[in-house]
Amino acid sequence: MLVVADTGNHRVLIWHALPDRDEHPCDVVLGQPDATSEGPAAGGTSTTRGMFLPTGVTIHDGRLIVADAWHHRVLVYDGLPESPFARPDLVLGQPGPDHVEPNAGGECGATTMYWPFGVGVVDGRFYVCDTGNRRVLGWSQGVPDSPGRRPDLVLGQPDAAGREENRGGPAGPDSFRWPHDVCGDGDRLLIADAGNHRVLGWRPHPTRDAGADLVLGQHDLTSTDEWPYGPQRADRLRSPYAADTDAGRLAVADTANNRVLIWTDGPRRDAADVVLGQPTFAANGENRWTGVTPDSMCWPYGISLAGDRLAVADSGNNRVVIWRRG
């Protein structure tokens, strides 16, 4: 199957089987009443079924989970919907399906959200990148069964009320600027901290707020350097908005460098060994500064690595591109 957060059209598209040709129409549209409508909250007609800039999507145990970012909530569907404009079965981050205010209209708390951009289930643990609150929330027993269930983990802030960028100071191993995506395996948790131009890693999975022991994209755990000009390298990142792992491999959407970096043996060393979207590790031009081609990219924003396939949401080119590993 393929599920795509079509962010600018405020909807999620579902293909029940992986498309085998270009421009294959989807089977189901969520967030809009039909396949041609757009606009936040279904054009202002429904906050219950509509969406506002949905970003992260994942499927776990047959359930579809959507980060409805600018409605400041996470939507959970108990199965992969087969009917259009389906209503979610559970809403996290808000007191009810018609509430869409930042932090549920109040102060930041354990069960509120502000621009949640990424969601993921890693080794049975459910994580939400609560980006606007500069933190990651974790539930050790999986996806909560009610909006009021508090997370077991608040990562990146000193407590459930904190929401300052980098904890109100310089970046460190235990802080975020824009935590945007989460992935990992049974041994390690990885978080794409886009605003600090890095990916942070914890081994083992943290059970309390703690500093990371791994950083990719920076030379240490306190640096936040950006290299917007000049040659890039295999160990640099600029606004990495997404990451995914599978079978020991790690792929990172190095968004502002218009490329995807791959560590074929996992994050065991600083530098990636494969680059997609650019002719070399030094290049970073949008569509290679030439034009749109099947293997060029412009601001890759989302990524999914599964088996022999890699899917990339090539947001600047308004498309999803899929590679099959040879």
The 8 nearest C-alpha neighbors of each residue, nearest first, counted from 0:
[[1, 16, 15, 17, 14, 2, 13, 18],
 [0, 2, 14, 17, 13, 3, 15, 16],
 [3, 1, 13, 12, 14, 0, 4, 11],
 [4, 2, 12, 11, 5, 13, 1, 56],
 [3, 5, 11, 6, 54, 53, 10, 12],
 [6, 4, 10, 11, 8, 3, 7, 9],
 [5, 7, 52, 9, 53, 4, 8, 54],
 [8, 6, 9, 5, 52, 10, 38, 53],
 [7, 9, 37, 6, 10, 5, 38, 52],
 [10, 8, 52, 6, 51, 50, 7, 39],
 [9, 11, 30, 5, 29, 8, 31, 50],
 [10, 12, 4, 29, 5, 3, 28, 30],
 [11, 13, 28, 3, 2, 27, 25, 29],
 [14, 12, 2, 27, 25, 26, 1, 15],
 [13, 15, 25, 1, 26, 16, 0, 17],
 [16, 14, 0, 13, 26, 1, 17, 25],
 [17, 15, 0, 14, 18, 1, 19, 13],
 [16, 18, 0, 1, 14, 19, 15, 20],
 [19, 17, 20, 23, 16, 14, 21, 1],
 [18, 20, 17, 21, 23, 16, 22, 321],
 [21, 19, 18, 23, 22, 17, 24, 321],
 [20, 22, 23, 19, 18, 24, 320, 319],
 [23, 21, 24, 20, 18, 25, 19, 318],
 [22, 24, 21, 20, 18, 25, 19, 14],
 [25, 23, 22, 26, 14, 18, 21, 27],
 [24, 26, 14, 13, 27, 12, 23, 28],
 [25, 27, 14, 13, 15, 24, 28, 12],
 [28, 26, 13, 83, 25, 12, 81, 82],
 [29, 27, 12, 83, 11, 34, 84, 13],
 [30, 28, 84, 11, 10, 31, 83, 85],
 [29, 31, 49, 10, 50, 84, 48, 41],
 [30, 32, 41, 33, 29, 84, 49, 36],
 [31, 33, 84, 36, 83, 41, 30, 34],
 [34, 32, 31, 35, 36, 28, 83, 84],
 [33, 35, 36, 28, 31, 32, 27, 37],
 [34, 36, 33, 37, 31, 32, 8, 28],
 [37, 35, 33, 34, 31, 32, 38, 41],
 [38, 36, 8, 42, 9, 41, 31, 35],
 [37, 39, 42, 41, 9, 8, 40, 36],
 [40, 38, 51, 42, 41, 9, 50, 43],
 [39, 41, 49, 50, 43, 46, 45, 42],
 [42, 40, 49, 31, 43, 39, 44, 38],
 [41, 43, 38, 39, 40, 44, 37, 36],
 [42, 44, 40, 41, 45, 39, 38, 46],
 [43, 45, 41, 42, 40, 46, 49, 39],
 [46, 44, 40, 49, 47, 48, 41, 43],
 [45, 47, 49, 40, 97, 48, 50, 44],
 [48, 46, 96, 45, 97, 49, 86, 87],
 [47, 49, 86, 30, 46, 45, 84, 85],
 [50, 48, 40, 30, 41, 46, 45, 47],
 [51, 49, 40, 30, 9, 39, 67, 10],
 [50, 52, 39, 9, 69, 70, 53, 40],
 [51, 53, 6, 9, 69, 68, 7, 54],
 [54, 52, 67, 6, 68, 66, 51, 4],
 [53, 55, 4, 116, 66, 6, 52, 68],
 [56, 54, 117, 66, 116, 118, 65, 53],
 [57, 55, 65, 64, 66, 118, 54, 4],
 [56, 58, 64, 63, 119, 59, 65, 118],
 [59, 57, 63, 62, 64, 61, 60, 56],
 [58, 60, 62, 61, 57, 63, 120, 64],
 [61, 59, 62, 58, 63, 78, 77, 120],
 [60, 62, 59, 78, 58, 79, 63, 77],
 [63, 61, 78, 77, 59, 58, 60, 76],
 [62, 64, 58, 76, 79, 75, 57, 78],
 [63, 65, 75, 57, 56, 74, 58, 76],
 [66, 64, 56, 74, 73, 55, 67, 75],
 [65, 67, 73, 55, 68, 53, 54, 116],
 [68, 66, 53, 72, 73, 70, 65, 50],
 [67, 69, 114, 115, 71, 53, 66, 116],
 [70, 68, 71, 51, 114, 52, 67, 53],
 [69, 71, 99, 68, 72, 67, 51, 100],
 [72, 70, 113, 114, 69, 68, 112, 101],
 [71, 73, 92, 67, 91, 70, 93, 112],
 [72, 74, 66, 91, 67, 65, 90, 92],
 [73, 75, 90, 65, 64, 87, 89, 66],
 [74, 76, 64, 89, 87, 63, 88, 90],
 [75, 77, 87, 63, 88, 78, 62, 64],
 [78, 76, 62, 88, 75, 63, 79, 61],
 [79, 77, 62, 61, 76, 80, 63, 60],
 [78, 80, 63, 62, 61, 81, 76, 77],
 [81, 79, 82, 78, 85, 76, 27, 83],
 [80, 82, 27, 79, 83, 26, 85, 15],
 [81, 83, 80, 85, 27, 84, 28, 29],
 [84, 82, 28, 27, 85, 29, 81, 32],
 [85, 83, 29, 32, 30, 31, 48, 28],
 [86, 84, 83, 82, 29, 87, 48, 80],
 [85, 87, 48, 88, 84, 47, 76, 29],
 [88, 86, 76, 89, 75, 74, 85, 90],
 [87, 89, 76, 75, 77, 86, 90, 74],
 [90, 88, 75, 87, 74, 91, 76, 145],
 [89, 91, 74, 73, 96, 75, 146, 93],
 [92, 90, 146, 73, 72, 93, 74, 89],
 [93, 91, 111, 72, 112, 110, 146, 73],
 [92, 94, 103, 95, 91, 98, 72, 111],
 [95, 93, 146, 98, 92, 103, 96, 91],
 [94, 96, 93, 97, 98, 90, 146, 91],
 [97, 95, 47, 98, 90, 46, 93, 94],
 [96, 98, 47, 46, 95, 99, 45, 94],
 [99, 97, 95, 96, 93, 100, 94, 103],
 [98, 100, 70, 71, 97, 101, 103, 93],
 [101, 99, 104, 103, 98, 102, 71, 70],
 [102, 100, 113, 103, 104, 71, 112, 99],
 [101, 103, 111, 112, 104, 107, 113, 105],
 [104, 102, 100, 101, 93, 105, 111, 99],
 [105, 103, 100, 102, 101, 106, 99, 98],
 [106, 104, 102, 103, 107, 101, 100, 108],
 [105, 107, 102, 108, 104, 160, 103, 111],
 [106, 108, 160, 102, 111, 105, 161, 159],
 [109, 107, 160, 159, 111, 110, 106, 102],
 [108, 110, 159, 111, 149, 150, 107, 160],
 [109, 111, 108, 92, 149, 147, 112, 146],
 [112, 110, 92, 102, 108, 109, 103, 107],
 [113, 111, 102, 92, 71, 129, 72, 115],
 [112, 114, 131, 71, 101, 102, 132, 115],
 [115, 113, 68, 131, 71, 69, 130, 116],
 [116, 114, 129, 68, 130, 128, 113, 66],
 [115, 117, 68, 54, 179, 55, 66, 114],
 [116, 118, 55, 180, 128, 179, 127, 115],
 [119, 117, 127, 126, 55, 128, 66, 56],
 [118, 120, 126, 181, 125, 57, 121, 182],
 [119, 121, 125, 124, 123, 126, 122, 59],
 [120, 122, 124, 123, 184, 183, 182, 119],
 [123, 121, 185, 124, 184, 120, 183, 186],
 [124, 122, 121, 141, 120, 125, 140, 139],
 [123, 125, 139, 141, 121, 120, 122, 138],
 [126, 124, 120, 141, 138, 142, 137, 119],
 [125, 127, 137, 119, 136, 118, 120, 124],
 [128, 126, 118, 136, 135, 129, 117, 137],
 [127, 129, 135, 117, 130, 115, 179, 178],
 [130, 128, 115, 134, 135, 132, 127, 131],
 [129, 131, 133, 115, 178, 177, 132, 128],
 [132, 130, 113, 114, 133, 129, 115, 177],
 [131, 133, 162, 130, 134, 129, 113, 163],
 [134, 132, 130, 131, 175, 162, 176, 177],
 [133, 135, 155, 129, 154, 132, 156, 130],
 [134, 136, 128, 154, 129, 127, 153, 155],
 [137, 135, 153, 127, 126, 152, 150, 154],
 [136, 138, 126, 152, 150, 125, 151, 139],
 [139, 137, 150, 125, 151, 140, 141, 124],
 [138, 140, 124, 141, 137, 151, 125, 123],
 [141, 139, 138, 124, 123, 142, 125, 143],
 [140, 142, 125, 124, 123, 138, 139, 143],
 [141, 143, 125, 144, 138, 140, 124, 120],
 [144, 142, 145, 148, 141, 138, 146, 140],
 [143, 145, 142, 146, 148, 89, 147, 141],
 [144, 146, 147, 143, 148, 89, 91, 90],
 [147, 145, 91, 148, 92, 90, 94, 93],
 [148, 146, 145, 149, 110, 94, 91, 92],
 [147, 149, 146, 145, 143, 150, 110, 144],
 [148, 150, 110, 109, 147, 151, 138, 146],
 [151, 149, 138, 152, 137, 136, 148, 109],
 [150, 152, 138, 137, 139, 149, 153, 206],
 [151, 153, 137, 150, 207, 136, 154, 206],
 [154, 152, 136, 135, 208, 159, 137, 156],
 [153, 155, 208, 135, 134, 156, 152, 136],
 [154, 156, 174, 134, 173, 175, 208, 135],
 [155, 157, 158, 161, 154, 166, 134, 162],
 [158, 156, 161, 155, 208, 159, 166, 153],
 [159, 157, 156, 160, 161, 153, 208, 109],
 [158, 160, 109, 108, 161, 153, 107, 156],
 [161, 159, 107, 108, 158, 162, 109, 106],
 [162, 160, 156, 158, 159, 163, 157, 107],
 [161, 163, 132, 133, 160, 164, 156, 166],
 [164, 162, 166, 167, 161, 165, 133, 132],
 [163, 165, 176, 166, 167, 133, 175, 162],
 [164, 166, 174, 175, 170, 167, 176, 168],
 [167, 165, 163, 164, 168, 156, 174, 162],
 [168, 166, 163, 165, 164, 169, 162, 170],
 [169, 167, 166, 165, 170, 164, 163, 171],
 [170, 168, 165, 171, 167, 221, 166, 174],
 [171, 169, 165, 221, 174, 168, 222, 175],
 [170, 172, 221, 173, 174, 220, 169, 165],
 [171, 173, 210, 211, 220, 174, 221, 170],
 [174, 172, 210, 155, 171, 209, 211, 175],
 [175, 173, 155, 165, 171, 172, 170, 166],
 [176, 174, 165, 133, 177, 178, 155, 192],
 [175, 177, 194, 164, 165, 133, 195, 178],
 [178, 176, 194, 130, 193, 192, 175, 179],
 [179, 177, 192, 130, 128, 191, 175, 193],
 [178, 180, 117, 191, 240, 116, 128, 177],
 [181, 179, 117, 191, 241, 190, 128, 178],
 [182, 180, 190, 189, 119, 191, 118, 117],
 [181, 183, 189, 243, 188, 121, 244, 119],
 [184, 182, 188, 189, 187, 244, 121, 243],
 [185, 183, 186, 187, 121, 122, 188, 182],
 [186, 184, 122, 187, 121, 183, 204, 203],
 [187, 185, 203, 184, 202, 204, 188, 183],
 [186, 188, 202, 203, 183, 184, 201, 204],
 [189, 187, 183, 201, 200, 204, 182, 202],
 [190, 188, 200, 182, 183, 199, 181, 187],
 [191, 189, 181, 199, 198, 180, 192, 200],
 [190, 192, 198, 180, 179, 193, 178, 241],
 [193, 191, 178, 177, 197, 198, 195, 194],
 [194, 192, 238, 239, 196, 240, 177, 195],
 [195, 193, 177, 176, 196, 192, 238, 178],
 [194, 196, 223, 193, 197, 192, 176, 175],
 [197, 195, 238, 237, 193, 236, 194, 223],
 [196, 198, 216, 192, 215, 195, 236, 217],
 [197, 199, 191, 215, 192, 190, 214, 216],
 [200, 198, 214, 190, 189, 213, 211, 197],
 [199, 201, 189, 213, 211, 188, 212, 214],
 [202, 200, 211, 188, 187, 212, 203, 204],
 [203, 201, 187, 204, 186, 188, 200, 212],
 [202, 204, 186, 187, 201, 205, 188, 185],
 [205, 203, 202, 188, 187, 201, 206, 186],
 [206, 204, 207, 203, 201, 209, 208, 202],
 [205, 207, 152, 204, 208, 151, 209, 139],
 [208, 206, 205, 152, 209, 154, 153, 151],
 [207, 209, 154, 153, 155, 152, 205, 206],
 [210, 208, 173, 207, 211, 205, 154, 155],
 [209, 211, 173, 172, 212, 208, 201, 171],
 [210, 212, 201, 172, 200, 213, 199, 173],
 [211, 213, 201, 200, 210, 214, 202, 172],
 [214, 212, 200, 199, 211, 201, 215, 220],
 [213, 215, 199, 198, 220, 200, 217, 197],
 [216, 214, 198, 197, 217, 269, 199, 213],
 [215, 217, 235, 236, 197, 234, 196, 198],
 [218, 216, 219, 215, 222, 197, 235, 214],
 [217, 219, 222, 216, 220, 214, 215, 269],
 [218, 220, 217, 221, 222, 214, 215, 213],
 [219, 221, 172, 171, 222, 214, 217, 218],
 [222, 220, 171, 170, 219, 172, 223, 169],
 [223, 221, 219, 224, 220, 217, 218, 170],
 [224, 222, 195, 196, 225, 217, 221, 170],
 [225, 223, 222, 226, 217, 196, 195, 237],
 [226, 224, 227, 237, 223, 196, 236, 195],
 [225, 227, 228, 224, 237, 231, 229, 235],
 [228, 226, 225, 229, 237, 256, 255, 231],
 [229, 227, 226, 230, 231, 225, 283, 282],
 [228, 230, 231, 227, 226, 281, 282, 283],
 [231, 229, 281, 282, 232, 228, 283, 280],
 [230, 232, 281, 282, 280, 229, 235, 283],
 [233, 231, 280, 281, 234, 235, 230, 270],
 [232, 234, 270, 271, 280, 235, 272, 231],
 [233, 235, 270, 216, 232, 269, 271, 215],
 [236, 234, 216, 232, 233, 217, 231, 237],
 [235, 237, 216, 196, 253, 197, 239, 238],
 [238, 236, 196, 255, 239, 253, 256, 225],
 [237, 239, 193, 196, 255, 254, 240, 194],
 [240, 238, 253, 193, 254, 252, 237, 241],
 [239, 241, 193, 179, 300, 238, 191, 252],
 [240, 242, 252, 180, 301, 239, 251, 302],
 [243, 241, 251, 250, 252, 302, 180, 182],
 [242, 244, 182, 250, 304, 249, 303, 302],
 [245, 243, 249, 248, 183, 304, 250, 182],
 [244, 246, 248, 247, 305, 304, 249, 306],
 [247, 245, 248, 244, 306, 305, 249, 265],
 [246, 248, 265, 245, 264, 244, 249, 263],
 [247, 249, 265, 263, 245, 244, 264, 246],
 [250, 248, 244, 262, 265, 261, 243, 263],
 [249, 251, 261, 243, 242, 260, 244, 262],
 [252, 250, 242, 260, 259, 253, 241, 261],
 [251, 253, 259, 241, 254, 239, 299, 242],
 [254, 252, 239, 258, 259, 256, 236, 251],
 [253, 255, 298, 299, 257, 239, 252, 256],
 [256, 254, 237, 257, 238, 298, 253, 239],
 [257, 255, 283, 254, 258, 253, 237, 284],
 [258, 256, 298, 297, 254, 296, 255, 285],
 [257, 259, 276, 253, 256, 275, 277, 296],
 [260, 258, 252, 275, 253, 251, 274, 276],
 [261, 259, 274, 251, 250, 273, 271, 275],
 [262, 260, 250, 273, 271, 249, 263, 272],
 [261, 263, 271, 249, 265, 264, 272, 248],
 [264, 262, 248, 265, 261, 249, 272, 247],
 [265, 263, 248, 262, 247, 266, 267, 249],
 [264, 266, 248, 262, 249, 247, 267, 263],
 [267, 265, 268, 262, 249, 264, 269, 215],
 [268, 266, 265, 264, 269, 262, 270, 213],
 [269, 267, 266, 270, 271, 265, 262, 215],
 [268, 270, 234, 215, 271, 267, 266, 216],
 [271, 269, 234, 233, 268, 272, 262, 215],
 [270, 272, 262, 233, 261, 273, 260, 234],
 [271, 273, 262, 261, 270, 263, 274, 233],
 [274, 272, 261, 260, 271, 262, 275, 263],
 [273, 275, 260, 259, 261, 280, 277, 276],
 [276, 274, 259, 258, 277, 260, 273, 294],
 [275, 277, 295, 258, 296, 294, 259, 257],
 [276, 278, 279, 275, 282, 258, 287, 283],
 [277, 279, 282, 276, 280, 275, 287, 274],
 [280, 278, 281, 277, 282, 274, 283, 275],
 [279, 281, 232, 233, 282, 231, 274, 277],
 [282, 280, 231, 230, 232, 279, 283, 233],
 [283, 281, 279, 280, 277, 231, 284, 230],
 [282, 284, 256, 257, 277, 285, 281, 231],
 [285, 283, 287, 288, 286, 282, 257, 256],
 [284, 286, 297, 287, 288, 257, 296, 283],
 [285, 287, 295, 296, 288, 290, 291, 297],
 [286, 288, 284, 285, 289, 277, 295, 283],
 [289, 287, 284, 286, 285, 290, 283, 291],
 [288, 290, 287, 286, 291, 285, 284, 292],
 [291, 289, 286, 292, 288, 287, 295, 285],
 [290, 292, 286, 295, 293, 289, 296, 316],
 [291, 293, 295, 294, 290, 286, 296, 289],
 [294, 292, 295, 291, 320, 296, 276, 321],
 [295, 293, 292, 276, 296, 275, 291, 277],
 [294, 296, 276, 286, 292, 293, 291, 287],
 [297, 295, 286, 276, 257, 313, 285, 258],
 [296, 298, 315, 285, 257, 286, 299, 316],
 [299, 297, 254, 257, 315, 314, 255, 300],
 [300, 298, 313, 254, 314, 312, 297, 252],
 [299, 301, 312, 240, 314, 298, 254, 313],
 [302, 300, 312, 241, 311, 299, 252, 240],
 [301, 303, 311, 310, 241, 312, 242, 252],
 [304, 302, 310, 309, 243, 305, 311, 301],
 [303, 305, 309, 243, 245, 308, 244, 310],
 [306, 304, 308, 245, 307, 303, 309, 244],
 [307, 305, 308, 304, 245, 246, 309, 324],
 [306, 308, 324, 323, 305, 309, 304, 325],
 [309, 307, 323, 305, 322, 306, 324, 304],
 [308, 310, 304, 322, 321, 303, 305, 323],
 [311, 309, 321, 303, 302, 320, 322, 308],
 [312, 310, 302, 320, 319, 313, 301, 321],
 [311, 313, 319, 301, 314, 299, 300, 302],
 [314, 312, 299, 318, 319, 316, 311, 315],
 [313, 315, 317, 316, 312, 299, 298, 300],
 [316, 314, 297, 298, 317, 313, 299, 296],
 [315, 317, 314, 318, 313, 297, 296, 291],
 [318, 316, 314, 315, 313, 319, 312, 5],
 [319, 317, 313, 316, 312, 314, 320, 315],
 [318, 320, 312, 313, 311, 321, 310, 317],
 [319, 321, 311, 310, 318, 312, 322, 313],
 [322, 320, 310, 309, 311, 319, 323, 308],
 [323, 321, 309, 308, 324, 310, 320, 307],
 [324, 322, 308, 307, 325, 309, 321, 310],
 [323, 325, 307, 308, 322, 309, 306, 321],
 [324, 323, 307, 322, 308, 309, 306, 321]]
